[in-house]
Amino acid sequence: MEHHQLRAYLLKLQDRLNDNDRKRLHFLFGNDVSPQIRDDPSLGGTLSLIESLFDQGKINEQDVSVLITAFNEIQCHNAVRVFQGQMQQLQSKASNEPLPSLPQINSTTFHQLVEDQEDKYSARNIISITTSAVKAPKRLGYYHAWPSTVQGARGNITAAIATFSQFDLLVFGNDLANVWHNDHNNTRTIISSLNVMGKSVYGYIDMGVTTKNLSISEMKKIVDDWAKIGAKGIMWAYA
């Protein structure tokens, strides 16, 4: 996305913010901007806040994850929708890149999408599945690593969302719903944005390893934790 185009999106965004949204936004960025900007939640003050984020390099044409996280934090989901155009552009660019393929197995084609040798948290099993039985093409992404690191995103939430948005259904791995997980907040932001885009995200729970004969109430809490960050359901497995 070009710099001018990004600024045009940010101007459109202003129409979706009410006075309380602006106050919450300025409060969140209180430590990142001057007191003068922080205490001025007017239209001019908000534009100055965004300009300051540009100047500090916190946002740019390739990465607006700081803003996406902020808008999710203040529950301004209309604002997140403004960035759908940018995500779709990134998605289109990613879709044009050739994908390695494996032979057909039982009328199902598997495409290995992620193999990041440099990142110890990377996974080998984010998989796209398309079957002849599905009338409309559906793509399933199965990812066990940290969502914010997918395909070398390394914390760039915008890039991570663009990668995951190629799929209709997604399953994210164990423990990400736990508030103490280091990628919990990023995962919540990614799921929220994907939900806005009409995607369905499910949480993975390994009954054979992680539950360890937990009580029903403890297992229910894990399910509730996934629901709190926007998961549509749970995929139970026994390893």
LUMSE-302963 format. One record per residue: residue number from 0; residue in three letters; y negated, z negated, x negated of N, C-alpha, C in turn. Coordinates in pm, 1 decimal, decimal comma, padded with zeros to 6 digits. Each point is the difference from the previous one (the first is absolute). Layout:
N
- nr/rest/n.py/n.pz/n.px/ca.py/ca.pz/ca.px/c.py/c.pz/c.px
- NUM/ala/Y/Z/X/Y/Z/X/Y/Z/X
...
***
This chain:
239
- nr/rest/n.py/n.pz/n.px/ca.py/ca.pz/ca.px/c.py/c.pz/c.px
- 0/met/00118,5/00000,0/-00083,8/-00118,5/00000,0/00083,8/-00124,3/00000,0/-00087,9
- 1/glu/-00096,5/00086,0/00032,1/-00123,0/00007,6/-00076,4/-00088,4/-00121,1/00028,9
- 2/his/-00088,4/-00028,5/-00096,6/-00087,0/-00116,8/00012,2/-00087,2/00009,1/00124,9
- 3/his/-00057,4/00116,5/00024,6/-00086,0/00018,0/00117,3/00079,2/-00020,0/00129,0
- 4/gln/00123,8/00048,8/00003,2/00083,0/-00013,8/00119,0/00033,7/-00146,3/00027,3
- 5/leu/00027,4/-00075,0/-00106,5/00027,8/-00142,2/00015,8/-00121,0/-00072,3/00057,7
- 6/arg/-00118,2/00033,1/-00049,6/-00121,3/-00063,5/00053,0/-00020,1/00035,3/00147,8
- 7/ala/00036,4/00120,8/00037,8/-00011,2/00039,6/00140,9/00093,1/-00084,8/00086,4
- 8/tyr/00120,9/-00026,6/-00048,9/00092,5/-00086,7/00072,9/-00057,4/-00140,9/00013,0
- 9/leu/-00060,1/-00047,5/-00107,2/-00055,3/-00135,3/00002,4/-00116,5/-00011,1/00097,1
- 10/leu/-00076,6/00106,3/00015,3/-00107,6/-00000,5/00099,7/00057,8/-00004,8/00141,7
- 11/lys/00106,7/00076,0/00024,7/00065,0/-00004,1/00130,7/00053,5/-00140,0/00028,9
- 12/leu/00043,9/-00064,4/-00105,8/00054,4/-00134,4/00013,0/-00101,8/-00097,3/00057,9
- 13/gln/-00127,1/00018,1/-00034,3/-00103,4/-00092,6/00045,1/-00008,1/-00007,1/00152,0
- 14/asp/00032,0/00108,6/00068,2/-00005,4/00002,0/00146,6/00108,4/-00086,2/00062,2
- 15/arg/00100,3/-00037,5/-00078,6/00112,2/-00078,0/00052,6/-00011,5/-00147,9/-00033,5
- 16/leu/-00106,7/-00038,1/-00065,1/-00020,2/-00139,8/-00037,4/-00105,0/-00063,9/00089,2
- 17/asn/00034,2/-00112,9/00061,2/-00101,0/-00075,4/00074,2/-00060,9/-00105,9/-00090,8
- 18/asp/-00091,5/-00077,8/00052,3/-00070,3/-00098,8/-00082,6/00096,2/-00101,4/-00061,4
- 19/asn/00097,0/-00045,9/00078,9/00095,4/-00098,3/-00052,3/00089,0/00060,5/-00108,5
- 20/asp/00036,6/00126,5/00017,1/00079,3/00067,9/-00103,7/-00076,0/00003,1/-00131,9
- 21/arg/-00128,1/00031,5/00009,1/-00081,5/00007,8/-00122,1/-00011,0/-00136,5/-00067,2
- 22/lys/-00018,8/-00103,9/00080,2/-00012,1/-00134,7/-00056,7/00128,8/-00039,8/-00071,2
- 23/arg/00112,9/00029,7/00062,6/00129,0/-00033,0/-00063,1/00020,2/00080,7/-00128,4
- 24/leu/-00039,2/00127,3/00004,9/00015,0/00086,3/-00116,9/-00084,2/-00051,5/-00116,5
- 25/his/-00123,3/-00038,2/00028,6/-00088,4/-00050,9/-00105,5/00051,5/-00132,5/-00054,3
- 26/phe/00059,1/-00081,6/00086,8/00056,7/-00127,0/-00045,8/00116,0/00024,4/-00096,1
- 27/leu/00087,1/00096,8/00033,7/00115,2/00029,9/-00085,3/-00042,3/00044,4/-00139,6
- 28/phe/-00106,6/00080,0/-00006,4/-00045,4/00052,8/-00128,9/-00111,2/-00085,3/-00061,4
- 29/gly/-00011,9/-00124,0/00046,6/-00108,2/-00086,8/-00046,2/-00005,9/-00019,5/-00149,8
- 30/asn/00116,9/-00002,0/-00065,5/00004,0/-00020,6/-00144,9/-00015,6/00129,2/-00079,0
- 31/asp/-00002,3/00113,4/00070,3/-00004,9/00129,8/-00067,9/-00137,0/00066,1/00005,1
- 32/val/-00089,6/-00056,6/00079,3/-00133,3/00059,5/00014,8/-00105,7/-00107,5/-00019,4
- 33/ser/-00123,3/00042,6/-00010,8/-00109,8/-00094,7/-00018,6/-00021,8/-00081,1/00127,6
- 34/pro/-00057,5/-00120,9/-00011,4/-00029,4/-00079,9/00119,1/-00087,7/00074,6/00100,3
- 35/gln/-00091,3/00082,4/-00050,1/-00088,1/00075,6/00089,3/00081,0/00094,7/00088,9
- 36/ile/00096,6/00070,4/-00058,5/00084,7/00090,5/00078,1/00094,5/-00079,6/00089,5
- 37/arg/00055,6/-00106,6/-00054,8/00094,5/-00082,4/00076,6/-00062,4/-00053,6/00128,2
- 38/asp/-00126,8/-00038,8/-00007,2/-00067,2/-00063,5/00113,4/-00070,3/00099,0/00091,7
- 39/asp/00025,9/00128,7/-00018,0/-00065,4/00101,7/00083,7/00105,0/00088,0/00068,4
- 40/pro/00058,8/-00048,6/00112,1/00104,1/00076,5/00069,4/-00054,6/00106,7/00094,4
- 41/ser/-00115,6/00054,2/-00032,7/-00055,3/00110,4/00078,7/00065,4/00130,5/-00045,1
- 42/leu/-00034,1/00110,4/00066,8/00051,7/00130,1/-00042,3/-00039,5/00028,3/-00144,4
- 43/gly/-00127,1/-00024,0/-00031,6/-00046,7/00022,7/-00136,9/00070,9/-00089,5/-00099,6
- 44/gly/00023,6/-00125,5/00039,9/00068,6/-00092,8/-00088,6/00144,2/00040,2/-00024,8
- 45/thr/00067,2/00049,1/00104,5/00139,2/00043,2/-00015,2/00010,0/00124,0/-00088,4
- 46/leu/-00095,3/00092,7/00016,7/-00001,3/00118,0/-00087,1/-00024,6/-00041,3/-00145,3
- 47/ser/-00086,2/-00099,5/-00019,6/-00025,3/-00049,9/-00135,6/00125,7/-00065,7/-00056,5
- 48/leu/00074,7/-00070,0/00086,3/00124,7/-00063,0/-00044,1/00098,6/00106,4/-00048,7
- 49/ile/00015,1/00106,3/00078,8/00092,3/00107,4/-00038,0/-00047,4/00069,8/-00127,0
- 50/glu/-00130,8/00020,4/-00011,5/-00055,3/00062,2/-00120,9/00029,1/-00085,7/-00121,9
- 51/ser/-00008,8/-00131,6/00017,2/00029,6/-00090,9/-00109,8/00146,8/00010,1/-00041,0
- 52/leu/00089,8/00016,6/00097,8/00142,0/00015,9/-00031,4/00024,9/00129,7/-00076,4
- 53/phe/-00075,0/00105,4/00036,3/00006,8/00125,2/-00076,9/-00043,1/-00024,7/-00144,4
- 54/asp/-00114,5/-00066,5/-00015,9/-00056,1/-00022,7/-00133,7/00094,9/-00080,8/-00088,1
- 55/gln/00073,1/-00093,4/00061,8/00092,2/-00084,6/-00075,8/00135,7/00066,9/-00023,5
- 56/gly/00018,2/00118,4/00058,9/00126,7/00070,0/-00015,8/00112,9/-00056,9/00084,0
- 57/lys/-00034,1/-00083,6/00098,3/00102,5/-00058,9/00085,7/00052,0/00099,8/00102,9
- 58/ile/-00082,5/00100,0/00035,0/00044,8/00109,2/00086,1/-00043,4/00131,6/-00063,0
- 59/asn/00077,4/00103,6/00024,7/-00033,8/00134,2/-00047,1/00073,4/00101,3/00086,6
- 60/glu/-00009,5/00128,0/-00036,0/00059,2/00105,3/00082,5/00151,8/-00011,5/00010,1
- 61/gln/00063,1/-00062,7/-00099,7/00145,7/-00008,8/-00003,3/00054,0/-00132,3/00052,1
- 62/asp/-00085,0/-00099,5/00011,9/00048,7/-00133,5/00034,5/-00101,4/-00076,4/00084,2
- 63/val/00032,8/-00019,2/00127,6/-00083,3/-00082,4/00088,5/00080,8/-00119,5/00050,0
- 64/ser/00102,4/-00038,5/-00077,7/00089,6/-00106,8/00043,9/-00073,4/-00131,9/00021,4
- 65/val/-00107,0/-00024,0/-00077,7/-00076,7/-00123,8/00017,5/-00059,0/-00006,6/00140,0
- 66/leu/-00053,8/00111,3/00047,5/-00058,2/00003,2/00134,2/00108,0/-00009,0/00107,8
- 67/ile/00110,8/00069,9/-00020,1/00108,2/-00004,9/00098,5/00049,8/-00143,1/00015,4
- 68/thr/00018,6/-00068,3/-00112,7/00043,9/-00139,4/00004,7/-00101,6/-00086,0/00074,1
- 69/ala/-00128,1/00021,1/-00029,7/-00105,3/-00078,8/00064,1/-00002,4/00021,5/00150,7
- 70/phe/00010,5/00125,2/00044,2/-00005,1/00028,4/00143,6/00122,0/-00056,2/00072,5
- 71/asn/00113,5/-00000,9/-00067,6/00116,6/-00063,8/00059,9/-00018,2/-00150,7/00007,9
- 72/glu/-00063,0/-00057,7/-00101,3/-00023,3/-00144,1/-00000,9/-00090,4/-00042,6/00115,1
- 73/ile/-00100,8/00080,5/00031,4/-00091,6/-00035,9/00109,2/00046,8/00059,5/00133,0
- 74/gln/00122,2/00057,0/-00001,9/00063,6/00055,8/00119,9/-00085,5/00107,9/00066,1
- 75/cys/-00062,4/00080,6/-00082,3/-00079,8/00111,7/00050,1/00084,1/00126,9/-00014,1
- 76/his/00097,0/00015,7/00089,2/00096,3/00109,0/-00012,9/-00062,5/00135,8/00029,2
- 77/asn/-00106,8/00001,9/00078,9/-00069,1/00127,1/00023,2/-00054,7/00055,7/-00130,9
- 78/ala/-00044,1/-00090,2/-00086,8/-00052,6/00043,4/-00129,1/00109,2/00062,5/-00085,2
- 79/val/00121,1/-00055,8/00008,1/00111,2/00054,3/-00077,5/00028,1/00144,2/00041,3
- 80/arg/-00016,7/00027,6/00129,2/00028,4/00135,1/00050,0/-00091,8/00104,5/-00063,0
- 81/val/-00118,4/-00043,8/-00041,2/-00093,1/00092,9/-00063,4/00062,0/00060,5/-00124,9
- 82/phe/00085,6/-00077,3/-00067,9/00058,3/00045,7/-00125,4/00128,3/00080,2/00020,6
- 83/gln/00042,2/00018,0/00124,9/00121,5/00077,1/00022,8/-00013,4/00142,5/-00053,2
- 84/gly/-00117,7/00057,4/00014,8/-00020,4/00135,7/-00050,4/00023,2/00007,6/-00149,0
- 85/gln/-00050,9/-00101,0/-00072,2/00019,7/-00000,6/-00144,6/00148,0/-00015,5/-00033,8
- 86/met/00068,7/-00090,6/00070,1/00141,5/-00022,0/-00026,0/00080,3/00125,7/00028,0
- 87/gln/-00035,0/00068,9/00107,8/00072,5/00121,0/00034,6/-00021,1/00108,9/-00104,8
- 88/gln/-00120,1/00003,8/-00058,6/-00024,5/00096,4/-00107,2/00087,8/-00031,2/-00120,2
- 89/leu/00006,9/-00129,1/-00035,1/00083,9/-00039,8/-00111,9/00146,7/00027,5/00031,7
- 90/gln/00038,0/-00024,9/00127,4/00137,0/00026,9/00041,9/00032,7/00147,8/-00013,7
- 91/ser/-00092,8/00085,2/00042,5/00021,5/00144,3/-00007,2/00016,6/00044,7/-00144,0
- 92/lys/-00079,8/-00057,8/-00088,8/00009,4/00034,1/-00141,9/00135,5/-00041,0/-00055,1
- 93/ala/00045,1/-00122,2/00040,0/00129,0/-00047,9/-00048,8/00114,9/00082,2/00055,9
- 94/ser/-00015,9/00046,2/00125,5/00107,0/00076,9/00064,0/00019,4/00135,4/-00065,4
- 95/asn/-00105,1/00052,7/-00064,0/00008,7/00130,8/-00063,7/00069,0/-00005,0/-00135,1
- 96/glu/00021,5/-00122,8/-00051,5/00068,0/-00013,1/-00127,4/00150,1/00017,6/00022,7
- 97/pro/00069,6/00072,5/-00089,4/00143,8/00022,2/00018,8/00078,2/-00129,8/-00006,8
- 98/leu/00097,2/-00015,3/00088,9/00082,7/-00118,9/00002,3/00139,2/00033,4/-00052,8
- 99/pro/00056,5/-00082,4/-00087,6/00136,3/00023,4/-00046,3/00097,7/-00021,4/00114,4
- 100/ser/00104,5/00083,2/00005,9/00094,4/-00011,3/00110,6/00141,8/-00016,1/-00051,8
- 101/leu/00086,3/-00056,9/00084,8/00141,0/-00018,3/-00030,2/00081,2/00083,3/00098,4
- 102/pro/00128,0/00026,0/-00027,0/00081,5/00080,7/00091,1/00008,0/-00062,5/00138,3
- 103/gln/00029,6/00082,3/00100,7/00015,7/-00048,7/00136,5/00121,8/-00090,2/00009,6
- 104/ile/-00015,6/-00108,0/00076,5/00110,3/-00091,4/00023,1/00005,6/-00029,1/00149,5
- 105/asn/00105,3/00044,1/00066,7/00016,8/-00023,9/00143,4/-00122,9/00041,0/00079,5
- 106/ser/-00049,4/00117,3/-00023,4/-00114,1/00060,8/00069,6/-00129,5/-00077,6/-00018,9
- 107/thr/-00001,2/-00088,7/-00096,6/-00120,5/-00078,2/-00027,4/-00049,7/00031,9/-00139,7
- 108/thr/-00127,0/00029,5/-00010,2/-00058,2/00032,8/-00129,5/-00077,0/-00120,0/-00052,4
- 109/phe/00034,7/-00040,9/-00121,4/-00065,8/-00114,6/-00061,0/-00092,2/00049,1/-00111,3
- 110/his/-00122,8/-00048,4/00001,5/-00095,0/00033,7/-00105,6/-00040,0/-00128,7/-00072,9
- 111/gln/00033,9/-00006,9/-00126,4/-00041,9/-00115,2/-00079,6/-00147,6/00015,2/-00032,1
- 112/leu/-00080,5/-00096,2/00039,0/-00144,4/00014,7/-00013,3/-00059,9/-00083,8/-00112,4
- 113/val/00063,9/-00111,6/-00035,0/-00066,6/-00088,9/-00094,4/00092,4/-00037,5/-00114,5
- 114/glu/-00044,4/00018,6/-00121,7/00073,5/-00044,4/-00117,6/-00102,4/-00032,2/-00107,0
- 115/asp/-00058,6/-00116,1/00005,2/-00106,9/-00036,4/-00092,1/00058,4/-00087,1/-00110,4
- 116/gln/00036,9/00062,5/-00111,7/00067,3/-00072,0/-00106,7/-00090,9/-00103,2/-00065,9
- 117/glu/-00130,7/00021,5/00008,2/-00091,1/-00086,1/-00073,9/-00027,3/-00131,1/00071,9
- 118/asp/00030,1/-00008,2/00128,1/-00035,2/-00117,3/00078,3/00126,1/-00078,3/00032,1
- 119/lys/00010,3/-00122,4/-00044,1/00122,4/-00076,4/00021,0/00025,1/-00030,5/00146,4
- 120/tyr/-00104,5/00014,9/00082,7/00017,5/-00024,5/00142,7/00030,4/00127,4/00076,5
- 121/ser/00007,4/00113,3/-00070,8/00024,3/00125,6/00070,8/00142,6/00002,9/00052,4
- 122/ala/00025,1/00086,4/00099,2/00132,6/00009,1/00061,4/00051,6/00141,5/-00008,6
- 123/arg/00131,0/00013,7/00014,8/00061,5/00131,6/-00004,2/00037,1/00048,4/00138,7
- 124/asn/-00036,8/-00077,9/00100,8/00058,4/00031,4/00130,1/-00101,3/00010,5/00112,6
- 125/ile/-00112,5/00064,4/-00024,0/-00080,7/00041,1/00114,2/00049,0/00138,6/00037,8
- 126/ile/00054,0/00013,8/00117,7/00076,5/00118,5/00036,8/-00053,2/00060,9/00127,5
- 127/ser/-00012,0/00131,2/00000,7/-00036,3/00072,8/00121,4/00126,3/00054,0/00063,4
- 128/ile/00015,9/-00024,5/00130,7/00119,9/00044,0/00069,3/-00038,1/00086,4/00118,4
- 129/thr/00057,7/00118,9/00008,6/-00019,5/00086,6/00115,1/00136,3/00045,9/00048,2
- 130/thr/00031,6/-00019,5/00126,2/00129,4/00040,2/00052,7/-00018,5/00105,8/00106,0
- 131/ser/00103,9/00082,3/00016,0/-00006,5/00108,2/00097,7/00001,9/-00052,7/00141,7
- 132/ala/00038,1/-00129,0/00018,2/00008,8/-00056,0/00134,3/-00136,5/-00039,3/00054,9
- 133/val/-00100,0/-00008,7/-00086,8/-00133,5/-00041,2/00042,5/-00077,5/00122,2/00046,6
- 134/lys/-00049,5/-00004,3/00122,0/-00071,8/00114,5/00055,4/-00130,5/00022,5/-00075,8
- 135/ala/-00082,1/-00104,8/-00008,0/-00123,1/00009,6/-00077,5/00028,6/-00055,6/-00138,8
- 136/pro/-00049,1/00064,1/-00105,4/00028,6/-00047,4/-00135,2/-00044,8/-00144,8/-00020,0
- 137/lys/00091,0/-00082,2/-00045,4/-00030,1/-00139,4/-00029,7/00035,4/-00026,8/-00145,4
- 138/arg/-00085,2/-00074,8/-00066,1/00025,5/-00029,3/-00140,6/00002,6/-00151,1/-00018,9
- 139/leu/00106,4/-00048,3/-00063,8/00018,0/-00142,3/-00023,9/-00024,4/-00031,6/-00146,3
- 140/gly/-00089,8/-00093,3/-00026,9/-00023,2/-00047,4/-00135,4/00057,8/-00139,8/-00015,9
- 141/tyr/00078,9/-00020,5/-00104,6/00067,0/-00127,7/-00024,4/-00044,9/-00048,9/-00137,5
- 142/tyr/-00083,1/-00104,8/-00003,9/-00062,7/-00038,4/-00126,2/00014,9/-00149,6/-00025,1
- 143/his/00058,7/-00035,7/-00114,5/00027,4/-00140,0/-00030,3/-00096,6/-00060,9/-00101,7
- 144/ala/-00080,9/00081,4/-00063,7/-00091,1/-00053,0/-00101,5/-00131,3/-00044,6/00064,5
- 145/trp/-00100,5/-00026,4/-00082,6/-00130,8/-00038,0/00051,2/-00066,2/00124,9/00058,0
- 146/pro/-00037,4/00000,1/00126,5/-00060,9/00119,0/00060,9/-00124,4/00049,4/-00072,3
- 147/ser/-00077,7/-00090,3/-00057,8/-00124,8/00042,2/-00065,1/00023,8/00073,6/-00130,9
- 148/thr/00127,7/00005,4/-00046,2/00029,4/00066,6/-00127,5/00073,8/00132,5/00018,7
- 149/val/00017,1/00044,0/00123,6/00080,7/00119,3/00026,1/-00056,1/00122,7/-00072,3
- 150/gln/00086,7/00076,3/-00062,3/-00036,2/00123,1/-00071,3/-00120,3/-00019,0/-00092,6
- 151/gly/00000,7/-00110,8/-00071,5/-00105,7/-00023,5/-00097,7/-00133,8/-00037,9/00058,8
- 152/ala/-00004,6/-00044,1/00126,7/-00127,8/-00037,9/00062,2/-00063,9/-00117,0/-00073,3
- 153/arg/00082,2/-00092,8/-00047,8/-00046,5/-00112,7/-00080,8/-00120,0/-00071,3/00062,6
- 154/gly/00013,9/-00036,5/00127,0/-00104,6/-00076,4/00067,0/-00101,8/00082,7/00075,1
- 155/asn/00005,9/00131,8/-00013,7/-00090,4/00088,0/00075,1/00056,3/00012,9/00141,8
- 156/ile/-00053,4/-00081,1/00092,7/00054,7/-00006,4/00135,1/-00013,8/00133,7/00071,7
- 157/thr/-00110,6/00068,8/-00023,7/-00021,0/00130,0/00064,3/00110,4/00097,6/-00037,7
- 158/ala/00033,3/00005,6/-00129,6/00105,7/00090,4/-00046,7/00135,9/-00041,7/00055,5
- 159/ala/00025,0/-00131,4/00005,8/00127,3/-00048,5/00053,5/00015,3/00037,6/00147,1
- 160/ile/-00107,3/-00018,5/00077,4/00004,1/00034,4/00142,6/00024,5/00149,7/00016,8
- 161/ala/-00064,3/00080,6/-00083,6/00018,3/00145,0/00008,1/00145,5/00038,4/-00025,3
- 162/thr/00065,0/-00067,4/-00094,6/00140,9/00028,3/-00028,2/00088,6/-00039,2/00117,7
- 163/phe/-00018,7/-00121,9/00050,4/00084,8/-00048,0/00109,0/-00027,4/00072,7/00131,2
- 164/ser/-00121,0/00053,4/00015,3/-00034,5/00066,5/00126,4/00075,9/00131,5/00018,5
- 165/gln/00072,2/00044,0/-00103,6/00083,9/00119,2/00013,9/00122,4/-00026,8/00087,9
- 166/phe/00027,1/-00128,2/00027,1/00119,2/-00038,2/00074,5/-00035,6/-00047,2/00140,5
- 167/asp/00093,0/00019,4/00092,8/-00017,5/-00048,0/00137,0/00047,5/-00144,2/00013,9
- 168/leu/00107,4/-00032,6/-00070,3/00059,3/-00133,5/00002,9/00010,9/-00051,1/-00142,6
- 169/leu/-00029,8/-00129,3/-00018,6/00007,7/-00058,7/-00133,6/00067,8/-00135,7/00007,4
- 170/val/00079,5/-00030,2/-00102,8/00059,9/-00132,1/-00014,0/-00046,6/-00056,7/-00133,5
- 171/phe/-00064,4/-00117,3/00004,2/-00046,4/-00065,4/-00122,0/00092,9/-00116,1/-00033,9
- 172/gly/00013,9/-00027,8/-00128,5/00100,2/-00092,6/-00050,1/-00025,3/-00147,2/00022,2
- 173/asn/00093,8/-00079,7/-00052,9/00001,0/-00144,3/00019,3/-00124,7/-00070,2/-00051,8
- 174/asp/-00032,1/-00112,2/00063,1/-00098,6/-00098,1/-00048,0/-00145,5/00043,2/00011,0
- 175/leu/-00028,1/00125,6/00031,1/-00139,3/00044,2/00006,7/-00076,5/-00068,5/00112,0
- 176/ala/00070,5/-00047,3/00102,8/-00066,3/-00068,2/00111,2/-00038,7/-00142,6/-00036,2
- 177/asn/00054,0/-00050,4/-00109,7/-00031,9/-00135,4/-00045,3/-00141,7/-00004,2/-00056,4
- 178/val/-00081,8/-00093,0/00049,4/-00141,0/-00006,1/-00042,1/-00014,1/-00027,2/-00148,8
- 179/trp/00104,5/-00052,6/-00063,4/-00008,2/-00030,3/-00142,7/00036,7/00119,9/-00086,7
- 180/his/00050,0/00106,8/00061,2/00035,8/00118,8/-00078,0/-00127,3/00063,7/-00056,1
- 181/asn/00005,0/00042,2/-00125,5/-00119,4/00053,7/-00066,1/-00051,9/00128,8/00062,3
- 182/asp/00085,7/00071,3/00072,5/-00045,2/00124,1/00063,5/-00010,3/-00014,5/00152,6
- 183/his/-00003,4/-00124,0/00046,4/-00003,1/-00025,2/00145,3/-00125,1/00058,4/00065,3
- 184/asn/-00116,5/-00030,3/-00055,1/-00125,0/00046,8/00061,3/-00010,4/00152,1/-00003,7
- 185/asn/00041,2/00059,1/-00111,6/-00001,3/00146,7/-00007,9/00095,1/00061,0/00102,9
- 186/thr/00117,0/-00062,1/00015,0/00097,8/00050,2/00096,8/-00055,0/-00008,1/00141,6
- 187/arg/-00064,9/-00110,3/00030,9/-00058,8/-00016,3/00133,7/-00104,5/00107,6/00026,0
- 188/thr/-00083,5/00028,5/-00099,6/-00102,2/00104,2/00015,1/00063,6/00136,9/00020,1
- 189/ile/00103,3/00029,1/-00078,3/00068,4/00129,4/00010,4/00065,4/00015,3/00136,9
- 190/ile/00069,5/-00105,0/00046,1/00065,5/00006,6/00131,2/-00102,9/00018,1/00110,6
- 191/ser/-00110,3/-00074,3/-00007,7/-00104,5/00011,4/00102,2/-00053,9/00141,6/00007,8
- 192/ser/-00025,2/00060,3/-00115,3/-00052,9/00136,5/-00003,0/00102,5/00100,2/00052,4
- 193/leu/00126,9/-00020,2/-00035,5/00105,0/00090,2/00048,1/00017,4/-00011,8/00151,2
- 194/asn/-00013,4/-00121,5/00052,8/00008,2/-00018,5/00145,0/-00111,5/00075,2/00071,1
- 195/val/-00120,4/-00004,3/-00058,5/-00112,9/00072,6/00057,7/00030,1/00149,5/00004,6
- 196/met/00074,4/00047,7/-00098,9/00034,0/00142,0/-00008,5/00121,8/00036,9/00085,0
- 197/gly/00053,3/-00097,2/00074,5/00112,7/00028,4/00088,2/00135,8/-00006,6/-00066,5
- 198/lys/00007,8/-00057,2/-00119,9/00128,3/-00014,2/-00068,5/00068,5/-00129,1/00045,5
- 199/ser/00129,7/-00011,0/-00025,2/00076,6/-00119,4/00035,4/00059,4/-00060,7/-00126,3
- 200/val/-00034,4/-00126,5/-00025,3/00046,9/-00068,8/-00119,8/00093,1/-00114,4/00040,8
- 201/tyr/00112,4/-00011,3/-00070,3/00097,9/-00104,5/00026,7/00019,9/-00084,1/-00125,9
- 202/gly/00025,6/-00128,5/00020,5/00027,0/-00089,0/-00111,6/00149,0/-00009,3/-00027,0
- 203/tyr/00037,0/-00007,7/-00125,7/00140,8/-00007,5/-00040,6/00035,6/-00145,1/-00030,2
- 204/ile/00111,7/-00045,3/00054,5/00049,4/-00134,1/-00031,1/00146,5/00011,1/-00039,6
- 205/asp/00031,6/-00042,8/-00121,4/00136,9/00005,1/-00050,8/00070,9/-00129,5/00038,0
- 206/met/00087,1/00005,2/00097,6/00068,5/-00120,0/00047,1/00096,9/-00054,8/-00103,1
- 207/gly/00048,0/00086,3/-00088,2/00099,6/-00044,9/-00095,5/-00057,5/-00070,5/-00120,6
- 208/val/-00127,4/00025,4/-00030,9/-00058,6/-00056,3/-00121,3/-00112,7/-00096,8/00032,1
- 209/thr/-00097,5/00046,8/00075,3/-00121,2/-00080,4/00017,1/00012,5/-00107,5/00106,6
- 210/thr/00081,0/00022,3/00103,5/00007,3/-00100,6/00105,8/00084,7/-00119,3/-00041,5
- 211/lys/00109,0/00023,4/-00073,5/00080,9/-00108,3/-00056,2/00032,9/-00106,7/00104,8
- 212/asn/00052,4/00046,0/00111,5/00038,2/-00091,2/00108,2/-00117,6/-00081,3/00052,9
- 213/leu/-00115,6/00062,2/00007,2/-00115,2/-00068,1/00057,1/00023,5/-00027,0/00147,6
- 214/ser/-00070,2/-00100,2/00051,1/00011,3/-00031,7/00141,7/-00065,6/00109,6/00083,2
- 215/ile/00030,4/-00000,1/00128,6/-00058,7/00097,9/00090,4/-00152,2/-00011,4/-00000,6
- 216/ser/-00050,6/-00122,8/-00002,2/-00145,6/-00019,3/00001,8/-00064,7/00054,3/-00126,8
- 217/glu/00067,5/-00017,0/-00113,8/-00054,1/00052,0/-00125,6/00002,1/00152,6/-00001,6
- 218/met/00106,4/00057,7/00053,0/00007,2/00145,4/00006,4/-00104,9/00054,4/00096,5
- 219/lys/-00022,7/-00073,1/00108,9/-00102,2/00041,3/00096,2/-00137,5/00000,9/-00065,1
- 220/lys/-00024,3/-00097,6/-00089,8/-00129,9/-00004,9/-00067,8/-00021,8/00124,3/-00084,9
- 221/ile/00105,4/00046,5/-00067,6/-00012,3/00120,8/-00081,3/-00035,3/00119,1/00088,1
- 222/val/00067,2/00007,6/00115,2/-00029,6/00108,4/00094,2/-00144,8/-00009,7/00047,1
- 223/asp/-00044,1/-00121,9/00031,6/-00138,0/-00020,2/00045,8/-00100,5/00037,6/-00108,6
- 224/asp/00034,1/-00030,0/-00125,9/-00090,0/00034,4/-00111,2/-00018,0/00151,0/-00009,9
- 225/trp/00109,0/00073,7/00019,5/-00011,1/00146,2/-00001,2/-00086,3/00048,0/00115,8
- 226/ala/00018,0/-00062,0/00116,2/-00078,7/00040,6/00117,3/-00148,5/-00025,2/-00022,4
- 227/lys/-00032,7/-00109,2/-00070,0/-00140,1/-00035,2/-00023,1/-00073,1/00104,6/-00084,1
- 228/ile/00072,1/00069,0/-00086,4/-00067,0/00100,9/-00083,3/00018,5/00140,8/00055,8
- 229/gly/00048,6/00006,9/00124,9/-00001,9/00128,6/00069,1/00129,9/00076,7/00007,4
- 230/ala/00110,5/-00057,6/-00050,9/00128,2/00070,8/00006,2/00044,2/00015,7/00145,1
- 231/lys/00053,4/00117,8/00033,4/00044,0/00027,7/00136,6/00136,6/-00061,0/00030,0
- 232/gly/00075,6/-00030,6/-00104,1/00133,5/-00054,5/00020,7/00063,5/-00037,3/-00132,5
- 233/ile/00127,3/-00033,8/00003,8/00072,2/-00047,2/-00118,0/00125,7/00083,5/-00022,0
- 234/met/00027,6/00030,1/-00125,7/00127,2/00061,2/-00037,2/00082,6/-00107,1/-00071,4
- 235/trp/00107,6/-00043,6/00065,2/00088,2/-00099,1/-00059,9/00107,8/00071,8/-00081,1
- 236/ala/00033,6/-00056,9/-00115,3/00105,5/00059,4/-00082,0/00080,4/-00111,8/-00064,9
- 237/tyr/00120,8/00031,3/-00036,8/00086,2/-00097,7/-00066,2/00049,0/00060,1/-00130,3
- 238/ala/-00050,6/-00053,4/-00110,4/00035,7/00055,1/-00130,6/00103,1/-00087,8/-00069,2
***
